[in-house]
């Protein structure tokens, strides 16, 4: 093995003498193979990190705004993001859900269509009412101006949070006033609500949410339904939003909550993925594109390295003949070319990984790759490095390339010393 290593290193790394000795073509082949490996590894790592980042960022936006699981009245063929059929609060069920493994928080909500009016403009919106138990940590990253609404015990909060899109249409900002009108049966307007103060302005980047929602006090939405609801309107809600610790267990947790003994038969526990199926189907489609690109990169790298090593074996035919003529076995000569395979693979993986991580760090710190937010829901390419995936790429590339690169070395067994020495 020492002899094979010495010869391989001598050919791969030695420099041509200043006397005019021609530089071996072998070094160019090795560098070309390393470059192919570098590009392939870098592209695979970058692709995985960008896809992971994109899927994570968009899904987190949906989760943060709608929760992971929603409990509502069962309704056939009705959009989940709309006014709900009211249900009555169930404190005992809420207590059991809070104790359910993996549940982080649960809070009531209710949606109600309304008209928002200023002196010169009017805009429709779906008011999402929440109460003090709502986990504001999920929505705060989207609040670009102002703050979240403040609740009080005596009556509903007279504050509202508008989306940047709605605020622009109404030409209002933080601390400005808007009037709220609620629609009731017969398409007439309910008596106007006192002026609400714009406490904050949010922007998720998801057009469907930014153009539709405004956030207010749950008590305000309950008050708006007072005349068309039961006498117990203060206990009526649209449903519950649940946040869990592990987003990979949404479906399993939803099924478990639905199976609780005191869960009402007419209610349903719905994964938020069913609330916005178009977004999650789109995100899942990216997995196919990701796998296709990674597969192509791996194939290109393998074909390129096999070709380069075959050329390298042929270029070193004369050396092979000389070694065999002085008693070297086929395996000894094969080990020389396997050493080249290790040089190509390990160098390519290390440099490719360093290049990929450098570019990802640059994107994370500067955001130089921009995206149209109205089309992709984010304004720059998001990065999420999953280290076990990076490790799998490196180990997988090493094993596949090493196995594939063994194939050209079998040409050594076909080389006859006499003919090889005369080979030009």
N, C-alpha and C positions, 0 to 999 in steps of 0.2 A: 504494500500500500504506500510506503514511503517513497519508493521509486516512482510509482504512478503519480503521486502528488507532486514530487519534485519536477518531473517532466511537464506536467500540466501547468504548474505555476510558471515554469521557465518560459513556456510558449506564450502563455496568456499575459504575463506581466513584464517580461523582460523587454528592454528598449533596444531598438536597432543601434548599432555602433555608428559613431560619427564618420567613420571611414566611407560611408555610403552604402552600408548593408541595407538591403530592401526590407521594409517593415512587413512582417508576415500578414497575409490576408486573414489569418485566423483571428487576430485581434479585432478586426473590423466585424467579423461574423459574431464574435462574442458580444461586442458592444451593441450590435444591431439586435441580438436576441435579448440582451438586458433591457434595451429601450422598449422592446415590445412588451416585456413583462412589466416594466414600470408603468407604461400607459394602461395596460389591462388592469393591474392592481389598483392604480389610482382612480380609474374610471369606475370600477366596481365599488370601491369604498365611498367615493363621492356620490355615486348614484344612490346607494343605500342610505347614506346620511341625509341627502336632500329629500328622498321619498319619505323616510321616517319623520323628518322635521316637518314636512308639508302635511302629512297625515295627522301627526300629533297636534300641530298648531290649529288646523281647521277643526278637528274633532273636539279639541279643548274649548274652542270658541262656542261650538254648539252645546257642549256639556255645561259650560259656565252659564250660558243664558237660559237653558231649558232644564238643567239637571240631568242625571243619568237615567232615572226611572220616574215615570209620572203615573200617579194613581188618579183615575177618573171614572166617571160613569160609563158603562159600556154603551156605545152608539155605533150602529152600522152605517157605513158609507158616509161618514162625516169627518171633515178635516179636524185633526187633533189640535192644530193651532187655530183656534177660533173661540167663540163664546161656548162655554161648556154647559151641559145640563147640571144644575146645582146639586151638590150633595151636602149632607150635614156633617159637621166635624165629628170625628170619632177619636176621642182622647185615649181610650184604652188601646185601640189599634195602633195609634201613633206611638204609644209607650212600648208596645211589643215590637214595632218596626225598629225603633231606636235601639232595642236590645238585640236585633237580628245581626248575626255575624257579618262584618264588612260594611255595615251602614254607618256613614259618617254624620249625616244630618238629614232632617226631614222638616219641611215647612209648607204651610198652606199657600195657595195662590188662587186667583180668579181673574179671568179675562173679560173685558167688556169693550165693545165698540163705542167710540165717541167722536165728536167733532171738537177740534181745538181751534179757537178763534182769537185773533188779535184785532186791532183796530182796522187793519187793511186786508188781512188774509185769513183763510180758513183751510184746515187740513184734517183729513180723517186719520184715526189711529186706533190701534187695539191696546187699550190700557191693561197693563199687567199689574194687578194688585198683589202686594206682598206684605207680610207683617214683621214685627221685630225679631222673630225667630229665623228669618231669612239670613243665610250665610253670605254677607256682602263681600267676602273675600273673593268670590268667584266673579263678581261683576265689576269690582273696583279697577282692575287693569284696563277696562274698556272706557272708563270715565275720563274723558279728555279735558273737560273743564268742570270746575265746581266740585260737588261732593254728592254723596248719597242722601236720600231724604231723611229727615228727622221725624221720628214717631212721637206721639203724645198719648196719654191715657184717656183724656177727656173726650176727644173726638178724632175724626180723621185728620191726617197731616195735610196741610194746605200747601204742599210742595209736590213737584213732579220732576221727573228726569226725562228729557227728550233726546231723541237720536240727533246726530249732527245733520242728517238729511232733513228731518222734520223741522229742526230749529232754523235751518237755512231757508226753507220754504216759508216759514212763518216770520222770518227776519227777527228772531229774538235771540237773546243770549242769557247767560247766568244772571239771576236776580230780576229778570223781566217777568211780566205777568201774562198769563193766558187764561181765557175762559174755556170751560169745558161744558159741552152739551151732550146729553145722553139720548140715544134713540129709544123709543118704546113702540109698542104695537100701534099700528095705524100710521107709522112713519112721521108722526109729529114729534116735536122736540120737548123733552122734559124741561122743567124749569131750570134755568142755568145755575151752575155751581158758582160759588164765590171764586174770585180770582185766585188761581194757583200760581205760586212762585216757581220759576225754573231754578231748581237747586243744582242741577248738573246736566251735562251733555255727554252722551256716550256714543261710541262708534265701534262696532264689532268688525266691520269690513264685509260682513255677510249682508248683501243687499236686501234679501227677503226680510231680515230682522230689522235692519236700520230704517227701512221705509215703512214698516208696519207698527213696531212696538213703541210704547212709552211706558214708563214705570211709575207707579203711584202707590199710595197706601191701600191695603186690602179693604179697610173700612170704607174708603171712598167708593170702591166698586160695589161693596155690599149695600151701601146707602143708595146707590143708583138703581138697585133692583128692588128697593123697598116697596114700591107701589104694585109691582107685578109678582112679588114673591110671597112667601108665607110670613106669618107674624114673627117667626123665628129667624128673620133674615140675617141677624148678626152671627148666626152659627152656620150660615150657608157659604160654601166655598166652591170653587171650580174643581179643586183636586189638591193633590200633594205632590211636591217635587222632592225627590230623594237623591242625595249625593252619596256615593260609595267610595271605598278606599281603592279598589282595584277595578279599573275600567274594563279589564279583560273578563270580568265576571258579571257584567251587566245582565245578560240574558239569564244566567243561572240564578242570580239574586232576585230578579224580577219573578221568576217562576217560584222561587222559595217564598217570597212575600205573598204571592197570589195563593199559595197553598196553606197559609196560616189559618188556624181554626176559626178565628173571629173575623176573617176577611169577608166582607159582604159579597154575596153571589152576583149582585148587579154591577159591582165595580171591576175594574181591570187594572193590572199593573203592567204598564207599557214601557218597553225599552225606548229610549230617546232615538235610537237608530231607526225606529219605525215612524217617529215623528218627522224626521227629515231624511227619508230614504234616498232621495235624489243625491244628496250630498255624500252620504256614506257609500252608495253604489259607485259614485264617481271616484271616491278615495280608494275603494277596493279595486277598481279597474286599473289603478296605477300599479298595483302589485304585478299584474300581467306584463305591463310595459317594463317594469323594473327587472323581472325575471328574464324577459326576452333580451334586454340590453346586457345583462350580466352574462347570460349564456353566449351571446355573440362575442363579447370581449374575451371570454375564456377560449372559445373556438379559434378566434383570430390569433391569440397568443400561442396556443398549442400548435396550430398549423405553421406559424412563423418560426417557432423554435425547432420543430421537427425539420423543416426545410433548411434552416441555418445549420443545424447539427449534421445533417446529411452532407451539405456542402463542405462543412468543416472536416468530416471524416474523409471525404474524397480529397480535400486539399492536403491532408496529412497521410495520404496513402503511402508515399515513399517512406516516411518515418515509420509507419506501421510495418512495412516490409523489412526494414532494417532491424527493428526490434525483434520481430519474429525470427529473423535469420540468426540472431545471436542468442536465441533460446527463450525469448519472452513468450509466455503463454497467451492464448486468446483473452483469458480473464484479466491478465495484467494490462494488456492494451485497452481492454474495455474499461478498466478502472480509470485510465487516463481521460477517456471521453466522459465517463460518469462524473469525474471531477469538474469537467467543464460544465456539465449539467447543474452541479451544485453551485458553481460560481454564478451561472446565469440566473438560476432560480432565486437563490438567497439574496444576491445583489439587487435583482429586480424587485423582489418583495420589499426589502428594506427601503430602497430609494422611492419606490412607488407609494409605500405607506407614508413616508416622510412628506412626499409631495402632496398627497391627498390631505393629510392632516394640516399641512401648512395652508393650503387653499381654503379648507373648511374654517380654520381659525381666522383667516383674513375675511371671509364672508361673515363670520359671526361678529367680528369687531367692526367692520366697515359697512357691511351690507351692500357691496358693490354690484351684486346681481339683483336688479330691480324687477318687479313684476307688476302688471296692471291690477290694482286691487279690485276693480269692478268685475274682473274675469276670474281671478284666482283667490279672492277673499283675503289675501295678504299682499303687502307692498314690497316685500323682498323675500328672496329664497330663504326658507328656514332650515336650520341645521340641527340634527339630533344624532349624535354618534352613539351607537349601541355597541359596546366593546366586544361582546361575545360574537356579534356578527363580523366585526373587523377581524377578530381572531380566527373565526371560521374561514373567512376569505383567505387569510394568510396561510393557514394550515392546509386548506383545501387546494389552493394554488400550488403550494409546495409539493403535496403528494401527487396531484394530477400531473403536473409538469415533470416531476421526477420519473414517474411511471412511464409517461409518454416518451420522455427523452431516452429511455433505455432502448427503445425500438431501433433507432439508427445505429446504436453501438453493435447490434448484431451483424452489421455489414462487415465488421472486423473479421468474423469467422470465414467470410468468403474471400478474403484477400490472401493471395499466395505470395510468399516472400520474393521469389525470383521475378515474377511479373510486376510486383509492387515497386521493387527497387528501380526497374526500368520505366516506371510510370511517370509521364510528364503531363 
